[in-house]
Amino acid sequence: MIRGKIKIALGQIKIIWEDKDKNRANCETMVKRAAQANSDLIIFPELTLTGFTMNVNQIAEDAGDSPTILFFEELAKKYKINIIFGVALKLKDGKKGRNMAIMVDTFGRARTQYQKIHPFSFAQEEKYYQPGDKLALFSIKGFKCALVICYDLRFPGLFEALAKHRPEAVIIIANWPKARIRHWQTLLAARSFDMQCNVIGVNRVGKGANLEYNGYSSAYSVTGEKIVEYKNKETLGFVELDKKTVSHQRRAFTSLRDKRHYLYPLL
């Protein structure tokens, strides 16, 4: 095992609206292919098995007994690969859901859970999903990563908070529609060179709730250069990242070190 190097599979799937069974079958096919390609991690879009639906009463699951979490835990263990996916979980009071990104490791353990901090008010998401209030970071093979979800990408304050932890990669899972895909591309690149880290965004394709999705799942380097981009159709893409590239750039150009985090809240 080479620490500090990681091969990531980008699972740009065509989500069938609220059809968990069909989407499970599609995901397993991609997980198997990613494992056969010796990937360390596969990433799926936001709300992987349902699409970006507000039908929380129908699709949200109990956190302690979630069929979706169990499904991906079993896949991770079976194929010996780390998996990131999205799922809606119920709040204890049952009135709202939680829009979650979860990372399960090769032993089938849900190691990291992130609750979307910024619900998409344009779609009234805040009426159906409770916002989170905690960052989520984890490491794979010595590669430090952070998790965020879709609309979070628009909020630089969140990324300033993440920058304090100096991740080598930020992973964004999304249901980002075709109508605003230029914003997606621009923001992915901006976050990468502002934080001096790799940024990987995994989006969906297909149609859901009268919206069209065209993917553009991408990886950007520490300098904001596009490494890979997959668009318009269901695709399993790949990118390989090296931690040394991040540390070299941070030593050569010290903008991350020069951030004055203590001052910004006072301005």
NUPA-598948 format. One record per residue (C-alpha): residue number from 1; residue in three letters; y, x, z. Coordinates in pm, 1 decimal, decimal comma. Each point is the difference from the previous one (the first is absolute). Example, Ala and Ser with C-alpha at 12.3 -4.5 7.8 and 13.67 -1.06 7.14 Angstrom:
! NUPA-598948
- resi;resn;north;east;up
- 1;ALA;-450,0;1230,0;780,0 $
- 2;SER;344,0;137,0;-66,0 $
! end
This chain:
! NUPA-598948
- resi;resn;north;east;up
- 1;MET;0,0;0,0;0,0 $
- 2;ILE;335,5;143,4;-106,0 $
- 3;ARG;264,2;-98,8;251,7 $
- 4;GLY;346,2;-76,4;-132,1 $
- 5;LYS;-124,4;-111,1;-341,0 $
- 6;ILE;-77,7;-361,3;-75,0 $
- 7;LYS;-116,8;-202,5;-299,0 $
- 8;ILE;127,3;-357,1;-1,3 $
- 9;ALA;-116,0;-293,5;-211,1 $
- 10;LEU;258,1;-267,5;-85,9 $
- 11;GLY;-175,0;-338,0;-19,5 $
- 12;GLN;234,3;-198,5;-223,5 $
- 13;ILE;-196,1;-325,2;-2,8 $
- 14;LYS;56,3;-334,7;-167,7 $
- 15;ILE;4,7;-221,9;306,9 $
- 16;ILE;-151,5;-344,9;-49,4 $
- 17;TRP;226,5;-236,9;192,5 $
- 18;GLU;-145,6;-76,7;346,1 $
- 19;ASP;-357,4;60,6;-118,8 $
- 20;LYS;-138,4;241,5;255,7 $
- 21;ASP;-354,3;3,8;-138,8 $
- 22;LYS;99,5;102,4;-353,4 $
- 23;ASN;246,9;256,3;128,3 $
- 24;ARG;-261,3;149,2;234,8 $
- 25;ALA;-236,1;58,3;-291,2 $
- 26;ASN;275,1;168,7;-200,4 $
- 27;CYS;98,3;220,5;292,6 $
- 28;GLU;-355,6;115,6;59,5 $
- 29;THR;-29,9;104,2;-364,2 $
- 30;MET;314,6;209,7;34,1 $
- 31;VAL;-105,8;150,1;333,1 $
- 32;LYS;-332,0;106,6;-149,2 $
- 33;ARG;173,5;161,0;-299,2 $
- 34;ALA;251,5;176,0;223,6 $
- 35;ALA;-279,0;139,5;218,8 $
- 36;GLN;-193,3;117,8;-305,9 $
- 37;ALA;314,1;187,2;-106,4 $
- 38;ASN;3,4;177,5;339,4 $
- 39;SER;318,9;-167,6;118,8 $
- 40;ASP;94,0;36,9;364,6 $
- 41;LEU;196,9;-325,4;10,5 $
- 42;ILE;38,9;-316,5;-205,3 $
- 43;ILE;307,6;-222,1;35,5 $
- 44;PHE;22,6;-370,3;-89,3 $
- 45;PRO;308,5;-225,7;-30,6 $
- 46;GLU;161,3;-220,0;264,6 $
- 47;LEU;-205,7;-304,7;109,9 $
- 48;THR;-284,5;140,9;-205,0 $
- 49;LEU;-239,4;-296,1;-8,4 $
- 50;THR;252,5;-283,6;-30,6 $
- 51;GLY;324,6;106,7;-164,5 $
- 52;PHE;344,2;-53,2;155,1 $
- 53;THR;-56,4;-353,5;123,5 $
- 54;MET;181,9;-196,2;268,7 $
- 55;ASN;-307,4;-216,8;64,7 $
- 56;VAL;-55,7;170,9;333,7 $
- 57;ASN;-197,9;-287,6;150,9 $
- 58;GLN;-258,6;33,6;-276,9 $
- 59;ILE;-26,8;375,9;-46,3 $
- 60;ALA;89,7;171,2;331,5 $
- 61;GLU;-289,5;132,1;206,9 $
- 62;ASP;-61,4;68,2;369,6 $
- 63;ALA;70,4;365,3;73,0 $
- 64;GLY;-308,7;39,6;218,2 $
- 65;ASP;-235,0;-160,5;-251,2 $
- 66;SER;152,7;59,0;-344,2 $
- 67;PRO;-243,4;-27,7;-292,8 $
- 68;THR;239,8;205,8;-213,6 $
- 69;ILE;19,4;286,2;248,4 $
- 70;LEU;-378,0;-7,5;46,3 $
- 71;PHE;-49,7;2,8;-377,9 $
- 72;PHE;212,7;310,4;-52,0 $
- 73;GLU;-148,4;171,9;306,6 $
- 74;GLU;-346,8;-45,9;-148,3 $
- 75;LEU;114,4;126,9;-341,2 $
- 76;ALA;160,7;307,5;154,1 $
- 77;LYS;-315,6;84,2;191,5 $
- 78;LYS;-230,9;-74,1;-294,2 $
- 79;TYR;192,0;212,4;-250,7 $
- 80;LYS;136,8;255,7;249,9 $
- 81;ILE;361,1;-42,7;-103,5 $
- 82;ASN;322,9;-86,4;182,4 $
- 83;ILE;151,7;-332,5;-110,4 $
- 84;ILE;345,7;-154,5;33,5 $
- 85;PHE;32,0;-373,8;-61,3 $
- 86;GLY;220,4;-297,6;85,2 $
- 87;VAL;-96,3;-311,1;196,8 $
- 88;ALA;164,6;-294,9;176,5 $
- 89;LEU;-94,2;-28,3;366,4 $
- 90;LYS;79,8;-285,0;237,8 $
- 91;LEU;242,2;27,8;288,1 $
- 92;LYS;-144,8;-103,7;336,2 $
- 93;ASP;211,4;-316,4;4,2 $
- 94;GLY;-131,4;-92,7;-346,1 $
- 95;LYS;343,7;-98,1;-131,5 $
- 96;LYS;55,6;301,6;-224,2 $
- 97;GLY;-195,8;280,7;-156,5 $
- 98;ARG;37,1;376,5;-9,4 $
- 99;ASN;22,1;174,2;-337,9 $
- 100;MET;-208,1;312,2;67,1 $
- 101;ALA;-91,6;328,3;-163,3 $
- 102;ILE;-316,8;151,0;146,9 $
- 103;MET;-169,0;336,5;-45,0 $
- 104;VAL;-372,4;25,5;66,9 $
- 105;ASP;-171,1;338,4;11,0 $
- 106;THR;-328,9;124,5;-140,0 $
- 107;PHE;-181,5;-105,9;318,0 $
- 108;GLY;109,4;-360,3;-53,7 $
- 109;ARG;260,0;1,0;276,0 $
- 110;ALA;338,1;-172,1;-34,5 $
- 111;ARG;206,6;299,6;110,8 $
- 112;THR;354,7;-105,1;-89,9 $
- 113;GLN;169,2;-339,1;-22,9 $
- 114;TYR;354,5;-64,4;-118,3 $
- 115;GLN;182,3;-333,7;20,7 $
- 116;LYS;265,1;-47,2;-269,0 $
- 117;ILE;338,2;55,4;162,7 $
- 118;HIS;214,7;-170,4;-264,4 $
- 119;PRO;-124,3;-345,0;-114,6 $
- 120;PHE;125,3;-88,3;-347,9 $
- 121;SER;267,7;-258,4;79,5 $
- 122;PHE;59,1;-71,5;-370,8 $
- 123;ALA;-345,5;-166,9;5,3 $
- 124;GLN;47,9;-132,4;358,2 $
- 125;GLU;-277,7;226,5;122,9 $
- 126;GLU;155,7;12,1;347,6 $
- 127;LYS;-83,1;-370,3;45,2 $
- 128;TYR;-369,3;76,3;-31,3 $
- 129;TYR;-44,1;361,1;114,2 $
- 130;GLN;123,1;165,7;317,9 $
- 131;PRO;176,9;335,2;-59,2 $
- 132;GLY;-144,8;311,2;156,2 $
- 133;ASP;187,1;257,0;207,2 $
- 134;LYS;-212,7;316,3;-6,5 $
- 135;LEU;-54,5;290,2;-238,8 $
- 136;ALA;-349,2;93,5;-116,8 $
- 137;LEU;-110,0;358,2;-61,7 $
- 138;PHE;-340,2;160,9;-43,7 $
- 139;SER;-161,2;313,9;-142,2 $
- 140;ILE;-278,4;59,2;-250,3 $
- 141;LYS;-125,2;358,8;-38,6 $
- 142;GLY;313,4;126,8;170,4 $
- 143;PHE;224,7;-197,9;-236,4 $
- 144;LYS;245,9;-207,1;202,8 $
- 145;CYS;73,8;-344,0;-147,4 $
- 146;ALA;213,9;-303,1;80,7 $
- 147;LEU;-57,3;-364,2;-96,6 $
- 148;VAL;255,4;-260,2;-111,4 $
- 149;ILE;-16,8;-328,8;-191,6 $
- 150;CYS;187,6;-116,5;-310,2 $
- 151;TYR;351,3;-124,9;97,6 $
- 152;ASP;17,6;274,3;266,1 $
- 153;LEU;68,8;238,4;-287,2 $
- 154;ARG;358,0;-132,3;-27,8 $
- 155;PHE;104,2;101,9;351,9 $
- 156;PRO;105,4;363,8;44,0 $
- 157;GLY;22,9;-38,3;378,2 $
- 158;LEU;-377,1;-36,7;17,8 $
- 159;PHE;-46,9;316,7;-201,7 $
- 160;GLU;248,7;186,6;218,7 $
- 161;ALA;-219,0;-95,3;296,5 $
- 162;LEU;-310,0;120,7;-184,1 $
- 163;ALA;173,3;324,1;-101,3 $
- 164;LYS;15,4;103,8;366,6 $
- 165;HIS;-381,1;20,9;-7,8 $
- 166;ARG;-2,5;211,1;-319,8 $
- 167;PRO;-292,1;-161,5;-184,3 $
- 168;GLU;-132,5;177,4;-308,3 $
- 169;ALA;-47,3;-336,8;-172,2 $
- 170;VAL;128,9;-354,8;32,6 $
- 171;ILE;-225,8;-275,5;-134,3 $
- 172;ILE;145,5;-333,3;-109,2 $
- 173;ILE;-227,3;-295,4;-78,8 $
- 174;ALA;170,7;-281,3;-187,3 $
- 175;ASN;9,4;-322,3;-196,4 $
- 176;TRP;314,8;98,3;-194,0 $
- 177;PRO;75,6;-229,9;-296,5 $
- 178;LYS;74,5;108,6;-354,6 $
- 179;ALA;354,4;-143,0;14,1 $
- 180;ARG;109,5;270,3;246,8 $
- 181;ILE;-231,6;286,3;-96,7 $
- 182;ARG;290,9;234,2;-80,8 $
- 183;HIS;104,2;-22,2;366,0 $
- 184;TRP;-355,6;95,9;100,8 $
- 185;GLN;4,7;309,5;-220,8 $
- 186;THR;344,5;109,8;114,1 $
- 187;LEU;-68,7;-46,8;370,1 $
- 188;LEU;-335,2;180,3;-7,0 $
- 189;ALA;165,8;303,8;-153,6 $
- 190;ALA;297,9;-15,2;237,4 $
- 191;ARG;-217,8;-16,8;310,8 $
- 192;SER;-201,6;302,2;-113,3 $
- 193;PHE;284,5;245,5;-39,9 $
- 194;ASP;196,9;-139,0;295,2 $
- 195;MET;-296,5;47,2;234,7 $
- 196;GLN;-128,8;306,6;-185,2 $
- 197;CYS;-351,3;-138,4;-13,9 $
- 198;ASN;-242,4;-158,7;-243,3 $
- 199;VAL;40,1;-374,3;-48,2 $
- 200;ILE;-286,1;-215,7;-127,0 $
- 201;GLY;62,5;-361,7;-92,1 $
- 202;VAL;-289,2;-232,1;-86,6 $
- 203;ASN;86,7;-332,5;-159,5 $
- 204;ARG;-200,3;-282,8;-152,8 $
- 205;VAL;-25,5;-147,4;-350,1 $
- 206;GLY;-57,1;-357,3;-118,3 $
- 207;LYS;163,7;-327,8;98,9 $
- 208;GLY;47,3;-180,3;328,5 $
- 209;ALA;226,6;-284,8;114,2 $
- 210;ASN;174,2;-4,9;-340,7 $
- 211;LEU;83,3;369,8;20,1 $
- 212;GLU;-117,3;273,7;-235,3 $
- 213;TYR;-99,8;343,3;129,4 $
- 214;ASN;-26,7;306,3;-222,5 $
- 215;GLY;-106,8;272,5;240,7 $
- 216;TYR;180,0;329,6;-44,7 $
- 217;SER;-209,3;144,4;280,1 $
- 218;SER;131,9;354,1;27,0 $
- 219;ALA;7,4;328,0;186,0 $
- 220;TYR;315,1;208,3;33,8 $
- 221;SER;18,0;361,4;105,4 $
- 222;VAL;202,1;153,3;280,9 $
- 223;THR;282,9;66,3;-249,6 $
- 224;GLY;8,9;-358,2;-130,0 $
- 225;GLU;-189,1;74,9;-320,8 $
- 226;LYS;-247,6;-258,4;-123,6 $
- 227;ILE;-355,3;134,7;14,7 $
- 228;VAL;-190,5;-305,1;-125,7 $
- 229;GLU;84,7;-358,5;-92,9 $
- 230;TYR;-230,7;-287,1;-95,9 $
- 231;LYS;141,2;-317,4;-150,7 $
- 232;ASN;-75,5;-339,7;-151,5 $
- 233;LYS;-376,0;-20,6;55,7 $
- 234;GLU;-263,3;28,8;269,0 $
- 235;THR;-63,3;369,7;55,1 $
- 236;LEU;-159,7;243,1;237,9 $
- 237;GLY;229,4;302,5;-8,1 $
- 238;PHE;-17,9;334,2;177,6 $
- 239;VAL;234,8;259,7;143,2 $
- 240;GLU;-66,2;325,5;184,2 $
- 241;LEU;247,7;125,0;258,7 $
- 242;ASP;37,7;330,8;182,5 $
- 243;LYS;169,7;32,8;338,5 $
- 244;LYS;116,4;352,5;-87,2 $
- 245;THR;223,7;-138,2;-274,9 $
- 246;VAL;181,9;-211,0;257,4 $
- 247;SER;47,6;279,6;251,9 $
- 248;HIS;118,0;239,8;-272,5 $
- 249;GLN;266,3;-240,6;-122,8 $
- 250;ARG;119,9;-74,0;352,2 $
- 251;ARG;45,1;371,9;64,8 $
- 252;ALA;170,3;61,6;-332,5 $
- 253;PHE;243,1;-295,3;21,2 $
- 254;THR;81,4;-103,4;354,9 $
- 255;SER;145,0;-350,7;-35,5 $
- 256;LEU;-266,3;-156,8;222,6 $
- 257;ARG;70,3;253,1;273,2 $
- 258;ASP;373,3;-65,6;-34,6 $
- 259;LYS;-22,3;-371,3;78,3 $
- 260;ARG;201,8;-86,8;312,4 $
- 261;HIS;-214,5;-282,8;132,6 $
- 262;TYR;169,5;-6,2;339,7 $
- 263;LEU;338,9;-66,8;-161,1 $
- 264;TYR;-78,1;-277,7;-249,6 $
- 265;PRO;-29,6;-288,4;253,2 $
- 266;LEU;342,5;93,5;140,9 $
- 267;LEU;192,6;-13,1;-327,7 $
! end
